Amino acid sequence: MTTNSAGSIALLRSLRPVAGRNAQVATVAAALGGVLAVATAQVIASGVDRIVFAHASLSATMPLLGMLAGIAVMRATASWVTERSAFEAAAAVRRHLFRRGLERVSELGPIRLADRPPGELAATLTEAIDAVALLWRSWKPAMVRAIAVPLAVLAVVVPRDPLAAAILVVALPLLVWFSILTGKGAEEASGRQWASLARLGGHLLDQIRGLAELKLAGTSKQAVASVKAAAEAYGRETMAVLRIAFLSALAVEFVATGAIAGVAVAVGFRLMWGEIDFATGFFVLLLAPEFFAPLRDIGVRRHARIEALAALDTIAAVLDQPMPPATFGRPWSPGGAPAIRFEAVGVIHDDGRVALDGLDLDIAAGEHVAIVGPSGAGKSTLLALLTRFLEPTSGRILIDGQPLSQIDPVDWRSALVALPQTPPFFDGTVADNIVMGRAAPGGDRDGTLHNALIAARADAFVARLPQGLKTPLAERGRNLSGGEAQRLALARALFGAGPLVLFDEPTSHLDDDAQAIVMQGLAELRKGRTVLTIAHRLETVASTDRIVVIDHGRVVEAGPPAVLRAAGGRWATMMMDAAPPSSQKVQPDA
């Protein structure tokens, strides 16, 4: 494990209690199965000796045959218990890692995970976790057998045939040395393989998501070529790992075969010279392959171990990604539309970029404020702070006079309603995507769902779907139009609407008819709530109580739309510099 980080080593240690009793049972059963292999060889050697040389009758050999059958049943049982317990231990580790990974991703949030390609993250939470589980599924039982069987063999061979025992003892360190020698190169190659797989996953996902744009731009063939190049790179790294793995297996086979041949020659000559009896010689010959069988198995499974350790590094990198100190805060329940105050709030990203620079802003309870500004001005950062996906580097945010950092994040987020430009949809029915596993206010799920659909102007088109609310949604809502998707997202917001609403201009990509329908639903959602909107359209700005213009992380202008228009300041200049009069967009946002 020389190439593994301290984080991955600590993670591996933390997984041992997770595997728990099942791993212990698998260890005992694997060791018992190895010892029974020695007993099997003893019974077979004695039985053959009695039948061939002592000319024993069938009835005289029946006890040995019964004993052999009993040992065979015990070995099969031990093997089954080993496999079953190892499987359960691996499953427990897999569930634990997957849960920790999802929890960590949820804690980090979209802002801190922005630098990680989605495909790479998906590979970490699936293939990497499966690879780590193989440590308990196959490697650890194989290691137990590799220790128990040679020790048991030597324990019975040394007093009966010291020469054969010496050959086995001399071959053992050679076999281990060859395995270590090839294993060092395999660890490095496996690390490169996992990095290549992560790049391939992220690259392929990006190309699929942008397939429409690639086709329109006429560059789909280049995209296919780039994916092919990434896949071929992964194939080369995989073949490099397999070459080393096969080389390791070849070295093990060479040493093991040579040692077994040496034992056979030594036993054969001494049988011919009468120095040992047939039962002893046959017993030693039967045990020689058993001595090396688990070591050969280790050579075959070593590749899985190396791959698991490389995957462990990948998982540890996600689980150990730094976060600001956890702030649990006090329980909080909204008493109505909250008042929000930003006091000299600054945000500096890890790469040194200044997103907000001492921003001061007061938002009254129930006020509808539009946040506008050029790309990179800090608008998205403002929403990230309010969703608690990001914490201020300096300054503070007050909610009804109480520091936001002292409010429990779970309680706070349950009071938010966020409506993005492109709402996400998940595998499930229409109803599932609206309810999102939440309890309905008042407990009437069906009634609340029905009212949310009506308020969002989505009831009519949902009723026309093949199965109504039970209609499965395609991936990312592909079987919905833009307006239908936005209305379902609006129904989702209305289902459990809290007192604070955050809009990232949900109508920016809709046509006029769809926009008019969604705007009616938004008007319902705004009633009695504090609303912040990242504004792109004149219609959105016109319906707000106040416009706040942000640039370089500071508020440069604020006031009612009519006042700012008449003042001829920054907002008026932005309107004049916007798209042609026929366009309704103020300006694009990053």
BASE-573378 format. One record per residue (C-alpha): residue number from 1; residue in one letter; x, y, z. Coordinates in steps of 0.1 Angstrom, whole numbers, plus 5000, padded with zeros to 4 digits. Layout:
<nodes>
   resi   resn     px     py     pz
    NUM      A      X      Y      Z
...
</nodes>
This chain:
<nodes>
   resi   resn     px     py     pz
      1      M   5000   5000   5000
      2      T   5029   5023   4995
      3      T   5012   5043   4969
      4      N   4980   5048   4989
      5      S   4973   5081   5007
      6      A   4969   5085   5044
      7      G   4932   5092   5038
      8      S   4927   5059   5019
      9      I   4945   5039   5046
     10      A   4924   5055   5073
     11      L   4893   5048   5052
     12      L   4902   5011   5048
     13      R   4907   5008   5086
     14      S   4873   5024   5092
     15      L   4857   4998   5070
     16      R   4868   4968   5091
     17      P   4840   4973   5117
     18      V   4815   4978   5089
     19      A   4823   4943   5075
     20      G   4818   4932   5111
     21      R   4807   4896   5121
     22      N   4803   4884   5085
     23      A   4840   4891   5078
     24      Q   4850   4872   5109
     25      V   4828   4842   5100
     26      A   4843   4842   5065
     27      T   4878   4842   5080
     28      V   4871   4813   5103
     29      A   4853   4793   5076
     30      A   4881   4799   5051
     31      A   4907   4787   5076
     32      L   4886   4757   5084
     33      G   4883   4748   5047
     34      G   4920   4750   5043
     35      V   4926   4727   5073
     36      L   4901   4702   5059
     37      A   4921   4700   5027
     38      V   4949   4684   5047
     39      A   4925   4660   5063
     40      T   4911   4651   5029
     41      A   4946   4642   5016
     42      Q   4953   4621   5047
     43      V   4921   4601   5043
     44      I   4927   4595   5005
     45      A   4963   4585   5010
     46      S   4953   4560   5038
     47      G   4924   4546   5017
     48      V   4945   4540   4986
     49      D   4973   4524   5006
     50      R   4948   4500   5022
     51      I   4931   4491   4990
     52      V   4962   4487   4968
     53      F   4988   4474   4992
     54      A   4969   4459   5021
     55      H   4942   4445   4998
     56      A   4915   4456   5022
     57      S   4879   4446   5014
     58      L   4852   4471   5006
     59      S   4836   4467   5040
     60      A   4870   4474   5056
     61      T   4874   4506   5037
     62      M   4838   4518   5043
     63      P   4847   4538   5075
     64      L   4874   4557   5055
     65      L   4850   4563   5026
     66      G   4824   4576   5051
     67      M   4850   4598   5067
     68      L   4860   4611   5032
     69      A   4823   4619   5024
     70      G   4819   4636   5058
     71      I   4850   4657   5052
     72      A   4838   4666   5017
     73      V   4805   4678   5031
     74      M   4823   4698   5057
     75      R   4845   4714   5031
     76      A   4815   4722   5009
     77      T   4798   4737   5039
     78      A   4829   4757   5049
     79      S   4832   4770   5013
     80      W   4795   4780   5012
     81      V   4797   4798   5045
     82      T   4829   4815   5033
     83      E   4813   4827   5001
     84      R   4780   4837   5017
     85      S   4796   4856   5047
     86      A   4822   4873   5024
     87      F   4793   4884   5001
     88      E   4774   4899   5031
     89      A   4805   4916   5044
     90      A   4812   4931   5009
     91      A   4776   4942   5006
     92      A   4777   4959   5040
     93      V   4809   4977   5029
     94      R   4793   4987   4996
     95      R   4762   5001   5012
     96      H   4782   5020   5038
     97      L   4805   5036   5012
     98      F   4776   5044   4989
     99      R   4757   5060   5018
    100      R   4788   5080   5029
    101      G   4795   5090   4993
    102      L   4760   5103   4988
    103      E   4760   5121   5021
    104      R   4793   5137   5013
    105      V   4781   5148   4979
    106      S   4750   5163   4995
    107      E   4772   5181   5021
    108      L   4796   5195   4995
    109      G   4768   5207   4973
    110      P   4769   5218   4936
    111      I   4793   5247   4942
    112      R   4822   5227   4958
    113      L   4817   5198   4933
    114      A   4817   5221   4903
    115      D   4853   5211   4894
    116      R   4845   5174   4894
    117      P   4831   5160   4861
    118      P   4797   5143   4867
    119      G   4809   5112   4849
    120      E   4840   5110   4872
    121      L   4818   5114   4903
    122      A   4794   5087   4890
    123      A   4823   5063   4884
    124      T   4835   5069   4919
    125      L   4801   5062   4935
    126      T   4796   5030   4914
    127      E   4826   5012   4898
    128      A   4851   5024   4925
    129      I   4828   5013   4954
    130      D   4822   4979   4937
    131      A   4860   4975   4933
    132      V   4866   4982   4970
    133      A   4840   4957   4980
    134      L   4860   4930   4963
    135      L   4885   4932   4991
    136      W   4860   4915   5013
    137      R   4843   4895   4986
    138      S   4874   4876   4974
    139      W   4907   4890   4985
    140      K   4905   4886   5023
    141      P   4891   4850   5022
    142      A   4919   4841   4997
    143      M   4945   4856   5020
    144      V   4932   4836   5050
    145      R   4935   4804   5029
    146      A   4969   4814   5017
    147      I   4981   4816   5054
    148      A   4961   4787   5069
    149      V   4968   4760   5042
    150      P   5006   4763   5040
    151      L   5009   4763   5078
    152      A   4987   4733   5081
    153      V   5006   4715   5053
    154      L   5039   4722   5069
    155      A   5027   4712   5103
    156      V   5020   4676   5090
    157      V   5048   4673   5064
    158      V   5077   4685   5085
    159      P   5077   4655   5109
    160      R   5069   4630   5081
    161      D   5091   4642   5053
    162      P   5116   4669   5062
    163      L   5131   4669   5027
    164      A   5098   4677   5010
    165      A   5090   4703   5036
    166      A   5124   4719   5029
    167      I   5116   4722   4992
    168      L   5083   4738   5000
    169      V   5099   4762   5024
    170      V   5125   4773   4999
    171      A   5100   4778   4972
    172      L   5077   4799   4993
    173      P   5098   4831   4996
    174      L   5107   4829   4959
    175      L   5070   4829   4951
    176      V   5063   4858   4974
    177      W   5092   4877   4960
    178      F   5080   4873   4924
    179      S   5045   4884   4935
    180      I   5059   4916   4952
    181      L   5081   4924   4923
    182      T   5053   4923   4897
    183      G   5028   4939   4922
    184      K   5047   4972   4924
    185      G   5043   4978   4887
    186      A   5007   4967   4888
    187      E   4998   4992   4915
    188      E   5010   5021   4894
    189      A   4993   5008   4863
    190      S   4960   5003   4882
    191      G   4961   5039   4894
    192      R   4965   5051   4858
    193      Q   4937   5028   4848
    194      W   4912   5043   4873
    195      A   4922   5079   4863
    196      S   4917   5069   4826
    197      L   4883   5054   4835
    198      A   4872   5086   4853
    199      R   4882   5108   4824
    200      L   4864   5085   4799
    201      G   4832   5086   4820
    202      G   4832   5124   4823
    203      H   4841   5129   4787
    204      L   4814   5105   4774
    205      L   4788   5121   4796
    206      D   4797   5156   4784
    207      Q   4795   5145   4747
    208      I   4761   5128   4752
    209      R   4747   5159   4769
    210      G   4759   5181   4741
    211      L   4749   5158   4713
    212      A   4723   5182   4698
    213      E   4748   5211   4697
    214      L   4775   5188   4682
    215      K   4751   5177   4655
    216      L   4741   5213   4647
    217      A   4777   5224   4646
    218      G   4787   5195   4624
    219      T   4813   5183   4648
    220      S   4797   5150   4659
    221      K   4824   5130   4640
    222      Q   4851   5148   4659
    223      A   4833   5141   4692
    224      V   4831   5104   4683
    225      A   4868   5104   4675
    226      S   4876   5120   4709
    227      V   4855   5095   4728
    228      K   4871   5067   4708
    229      A   4906   5081   4717
    230      A   4896   5082   4754
    231      A   4882   5047   4752
    232      E   4914   5034   4735
    233      A   4935   5051   4762
    234      Y   4915   5033   4788
    235      G   4919   5001   4769
    236      R   4956   5005   4768
    237      E   4958   5012   4805
    238      T   4936   4981   4812
    239      M   4958   4959   4790
    240      A   4989   4972   4808
    241      V   4973   4961   4841
    242      L   4963   4927   4827
    243      R   4998   4921   4812
    244      I   5013   4927   4847
    245      A   4987   4905   4863
    246      F   4993   4877   4838
    247      L   5031   4880   4843
    248      S   5025   4877   4881
    249      A   5004   4846   4876
    250      L   5030   4832   4853
    251      A   5058   4837   4878
    252      V   5037   4821   4906
    253      E   5029   4791   4883
    254      F   5066   4787   4874
    255      V   5078   4786   4910
    256      A   5048   4764   4922
    257      T   5052   4739   4893
    258      G   5089   4737   4898
    259      A   5085   4731   4936
    260      I   5058   4704   4930
    261      A   5080   4687   4905
    262      G   5109   4688   4930
    263      V   5087   4672   4957
    264      A   5075   4645   4932
    265      V   5111   4636   4922
    266      A   5122   4635   4959
    267      V   5093   4613   4969
    268      G   5096   4591   4938
    269      F   5133   4583   4943
    270      R   5129   4576   4980
    271      L   5099   4553   4974
    272      M   5121   4534   4949
    273      W   5149   4532   4975
    274      G   5124   4522   5002
    275      E   5132   4552   5024
    276      I   5095   4561   5029
    277      D   5063   4541   5027
    278      F   5037   4546   5000
    279      A   5011   4562   5023
    280      T   5035   4589   5034
    281      G   5048   4595   5000
    282      F   5013   4597   4984
    283      F   5001   4619   5013
    284      V   5030   4644   5006
    285      L   5023   4643   4969
    286      L   4987   4652   4974
    287      L   4996   4680   4998
    288      A   5022   4697   4975
    289      P   4995   4711   4951
    290      E   4973   4720   4981
    291      F   5003   4739   4995
    292      F   5005   4762   4964
    293      A   4968   4763   4954
    294      P   4959   4792   4977
    295      L   4991   4810   4968
    296      R   4982   4806   4931
    297      D   4948   4819   4939
    298      I   4963   4850   4955
    299      G   4983   4856   4924
    300      V   4951   4856   4903
    301      R   4932   4878   4928
    302      R   4961   4902   4933
    303      H   4949   4923   4904
    304      A   4915   4927   4922
    305      R   4933   4939   4953
    306      I   4954   4964   4935
    307      E   4924   4977   4916
    308      A   4905   4980   4950
    309      L   4933   5000   4966
    310      A   4935   5023   4936
    311      A   4897   5028   4938
    312      L   4900   5034   4975
    313      D   4923   5064   4967
    314      T   4896   5078   4944
    315      I   4868   5074   4970
    316      A   4890   5089   4998
    317      A   4896   5120   4976
    318      V   4859   5127   4975
    319      L   4852   5118   5012
    320      D   4882   5139   5023
    321      Q   4875   5170   5002
    322      P   4878   5199   5025
    323      M   4848   5217   5038
    324      P   4842   5247   5060
    325      P   4836   5238   5097
    326      A   4802   5222   5101
    327      T   4775   5246   5114
    328      F   4746   5227   5129
    329      G   4728   5258   5143
    330      R   4697   5260   5163
    331      P   4663   5247   5152
    332      W   4644   5272   5132
    333      S   4608   5275   5119
    334      P   4597   5305   5098
    335      G   4570   5328   5112
    336      G   4563   5343   5078
    337      A   4581   5360   5050
    338      P   4616   5367   5063
    339      A   4636   5399   5061
    340      I   4672   5393   5048
    341      R   4702   5415   5054
    342      F   4737   5411   5039
    343      E   4764   5429   5060
    344      A   4797   5434   5043
    345      V   4795   5399   5028
    346      G   4826   5387   5010
    347      V   4833   5355   4991
    348      I   4867   5344   4978
    349      H   4869   5311   4960
    350      D   4897   5286   4965
    351      D   4914   5297   4933
    352      G   4915   5333   4946
    353      R   4886   5347   4925
    354      V   4866   5374   4944
    355      A   4829   5366   4939
    356      L   4815   5391   4964
    357      D   4834   5421   4978
    358      G   4818   5435   5010
    359      L   4782   5434   4997
    360      D   4756   5452   5017
    361      L   4719   5446   5009
    362      D   4686   5448   5029
    363      I   4655   5429   5017
    364      A   4623   5436   5035
    365      A   4599   5408   5045
    366      G   4576   5401   5016
    367      E   4596   5422   4991
    368      H   4602   5410   4956
    369      V   4637   5419   4945
    370      A   4653   5414   4911
    371      I   4691   5409   4910
    372      V   4707   5420   4878
    373      G   4742   5425   4866
    374      P   4768   5414   4840
    375      S   4781   5378   4839
    376      G   4804   5371   4868
    377      A   4790   5400   4889
    378      G   4781   5377   4918
    379      K   4744   5369   4912
    380      S   4747   5332   4914
    381      T   4770   5334   4944
    382      L   4743   5354   4962
    383      L   4718   5325   4956
    384      A   4744   5299   4967
    385      L   4749   5318   5000
    386      L   4712   5318   5006
    387      T   4709   5280   4999
    388      R   4738   5274   5022
    389      F   4758   5256   4995
    390      L   4784   5283   5001
    391      E   4795   5301   5033
    392      P   4807   5337   5034
    393      T   4845   5343   5036
    394      S   4837   5375   5056
    395      G   4807   5394   5068
    396      R   4774   5378   5077
    397      I   4738   5372   5066
    398      L   4709   5379   5089
    399      I   4675   5364   5087
    400      D   4650   5384   5107
    401      G   4680   5396   5127
    402      Q   4693   5362   5134
    403      P   4727   5351   5118
    404      L   4720   5326   5091
    405      S   4751   5307   5102
    406      Q   4734   5299   5135
    407      I   4703   5284   5119
    408      D   4701   5247   5113
    409      P   4708   5241   5075
    410      V   4681   5214   5073
    411      D   4654   5237   5089
    412      W   4665   5266   5067
    413      R   4665   5247   5034
    414      S   4630   5233   5042
    415      A   4618   5269   5042
    416      L   4633   5277   5007
    417      V   4617   5274   4973
    418      A   4642   5274   4945
    419      L   4632   5274   4908
    420      P   4661   5272   4884
    421      Q   4662   5279   4847
    422      T   4664   5242   4838
    423      P   4647   5222   4866
    424      P   4660   5187   4872
    425      F   4638   5156   4869
    426      F   4645   5122   4883
    427      D   4636   5086   4876
    428      G   4600   5082   4887
    429      T   4564   5093   4880
    430      V   4551   5128   4876
    431      A   4537   5127   4912
    432      D   4571   5115   4925
    433      N   4589   5144   4908
    434      I   4565   5169   4924
    435      V   4563   5155   4959
    436      M   4600   5146   4961
    437      G   4594   5125   4992
    438      R   4582   5154   5012
    439      A   4552   5153   5037
    440      A   4524   5175   5026
    441      P   4515   5205   5048
    442      G   4485   5194   5068
    443      G   4490   5158   5058
    444      D   4467   5158   5028
    445      R   4491   5147   5001
    446      D   4466   5142   4973
    447      G   4448   5174   4980
    448      T   4480   5195   4982
    449      L   4493   5179   4950
    450      H   4461   5187   4932
    451      N   4461   5223   4944
    452      A   4497   5227   4934
    453      L   4490   5215   4899
    454      I   4461   5239   4896
    455      A   4481   5269   4909
    456      A   4509   5260   4885
    457      R   4485   5258   4855
    458      A   4497   5222   4850
    459      D   4466   5202   4858
    460      A   4452   5202   4823
    461      F   4483   5188   4805
    462      V   4490   5163   4833
    463      A   4454   5150   4829
    464      R   4462   5144   4792
    465      L   4493   5123   4799
    466      P   4488   5085   4793
    467      Q   4487   5077   4830
    468      G   4482   5111   4845
    469      L   4502   5116   4877
    470      K   4514   5080   4874
    471      T   4531   5087   4840
    472      P   4568   5079   4842
    473      L   4591   5107   4832
    474      A   4619   5101   4808
    475      E   4655   5109   4818
    476      R   4658   5146   4825
    477      G   4622   5151   4815
    478      R   4627   5145   4778
    479      N   4591   5137   4772
    480      L   4580   5172   4784
    481      S   4581   5204   4765
    482      G   4600   5234   4781
    483      G   4568   5250   4793
    484      E   4554   5217   4807
    485      A   4587   5210   4825
    486      Q   4587   5245   4840
    487      R   4551   5241   4852
    488      L   4558   5208   4868
    489      A   4588   5224   4886
    490      L   4565   5252   4897
    491      A   4540   5227   4910
    492      R   4569   5211   4929
    493      A   4577   5245   4945
    494      L   4540   5251   4953
    495      F   4536   5217   4969
    496      G   4558   5226   4999
    497      A   4563   5263   4994
    498      G   4582   5280   5022
    499      P   4584   5317   5029
    500      L   4615   5325   5008
    501      V   4615   5320   4970
    502      L   4646   5320   4949
    503      F   4641   5323   4911
    504      D   4669   5319   4886
    505      E   4647   5333   4858
    506      P   4626   5302   4852
    507      T   4611   5317   4820
    508      S   4643   5327   4802
    509      H   4641   5299   4776
    510      L   4603   5298   4771
    511      D   4582   5312   4742
    512      D   4557   5339   4748
    513      D   4527   5316   4753
    514      A   4545   5293   4777
    515      Q   4560   5323   4795
    516      A   4526   5338   4801
    517      I   4512   5306   4816
    518      V   4542   5302   4839
    519      M   4541   5338   4850
    520      Q   4506   5333   4862
    521      G   4518   5304   4884
    522      L   4547   5325   4896
    523      A   4524   5352   4907
    524      E   4506   5327   4929
    525      L   4538   5315   4944
    526      R   4550   5351   4952
    527      K   4520   5359   4974
    528      G   4530   5364   5010
    529      R   4566   5355   5004
    530      T   4600   5371   5001
    531      V   4613   5367   4966
    532      L   4647   5370   4950
    533      T   4649   5367   4912
    534      I   4680   5365   4889
    535      A   4664   5386   4862
    536      H   4669   5382   4824
    537      R   4635   5394   4810
    538      L   4619   5428   4811
    539      E   4586   5413   4821
    540      T   4602   5398   4852
    541      V   4619   5430   4862
    542      A   4588   5451   4856
    543      S   4568   5430   4882
    544      T   4593   5434   4910
    545      D   4593   5459   4938
    546      R   4629   5467   4935
    547      I   4659   5461   4912
    548      V   4694   5456   4926
    549      V   4723   5460   4902
    550      I   4754   5441   4912
    551      D   4789   5444   4896
    552      H   4822   5431   4907
    553      G   4806   5417   4939
    554      R   4791   5450   4951
    555      V   4757   5467   4949
    556      V   4761   5496   4925
    557      E   4725   5507   4921
    558      A   4691   5498   4937
    559      G   4656   5511   4935
    560      P   4621   5506   4919
    561      P   4622   5499   4881
    562      A   4606   5532   4872
    563      V   4629   5552   4894
    564      L   4660   5535   4880
    565      R   4648   5539   4844
    566      A   4643   5576   4849
    567      A   4676   5581   4868
    568      G   4696   5572   4837
    569      G   4722   5552   4857
    570      R   4736   5517   4854
    571      W   4703   5500   4850
    572      A   4691   5524   4822
    573      T   4725   5518   4804
    574      M   4720   5481   4807
    575      M   4686   5484   4791
    576      M   4699   5504   4762
    577      D   4729   5480   4757
    578      A   4706   5450   4758
    579      A   4693   5431   4728
    580      P   4673   5448   4700
    581      P   4639   5462   4710
    582      S   4621   5431   4697
    583      S   4640   5410   4722
    584      Q   4627   5407   4757
    585      K   4659   5397   4773
    586      V   4679   5421   4794
    587      Q   4712   5402   4789
    588      P   4725   5368   4793
    589      D   4737   5354   4826
    590      A   4766   5331   4832
</nodes>
